[in-house]
Amino acid sequence: MVRFPDIETFIGLAAGPEYQQQAPALREAALERTLWMVTQPPEV
């Protein structure tokens, strides 16, 4: 499980050149076993 402080941080990582270079091979292998759960913490 990976937690990001906000959506902008996740987008920044996913758009980064290092991730973009490594992602295609890893993404294809992970598609069989990946579940995305996008949530927000409860408002206090």
C-alpha positions as CSV (number, residue, x, y, z in Angstrom):
1,M,0.0,0.0,0.0
2,V,1.2,3.5,-0.8
3,R,-0.1,6.6,0.7
4,F,0.4,10.1,-0.7
5,P,-0.4,13.3,1.2
6,D,-2.4,14.6,-1.7
7,I,-3.3,14.0,-5.4
8,E,-0.8,16.6,-6.6
9,T,2.1,14.6,-5.0
10,F,0.9,11.4,-6.7
11,I,0.6,13.2,-10.1
12,G,4.0,14.7,-9.7
13,L,5.5,11.2,-9.1
14,A,3.6,9.6,-11.9
15,A,4.6,12.4,-14.3
16,G,8.3,12.3,-13.4
17,P,10.9,11.1,-15.9
18,E,12.3,8.3,-13.8
19,Y,8.9,6.8,-13.2
20,Q,7.9,7.2,-16.9
21,Q,11.1,5.4,-17.9
22,Q,10.5,2.4,-15.5
23,A,6.7,2.3,-15.5
24,P,5.8,0.5,-18.7
25,A,7.4,-2.9,-17.8
26,L,6.3,-2.7,-14.2
27,R,2.8,-1.5,-15.0
28,E,2.1,-4.4,-17.4
29,A,3.3,-7.0,-14.9
30,A,1.2,-5.4,-12.1
31,L,-2.1,-5.1,-14.0
32,E,-3.0,-8.6,-13.0
33,R,-2.8,-7.9,-9.3
34,T,-3.4,-4.1,-8.8
35,L,-6.3,-2.5,-7.0
36,W,-6.5,1.3,-6.9
37,M,-8.3,2.8,-4.0
38,V,-8.5,6.6,-4.1
39,T,-9.7,8.0,-0.8
40,Q,-9.7,11.2,1.2
41,P,-9.3,11.4,4.9
42,P,-12.4,12.3,6.8
43,E,-12.9,16.0,7.5
44,V,-12.4,17.0,11.1
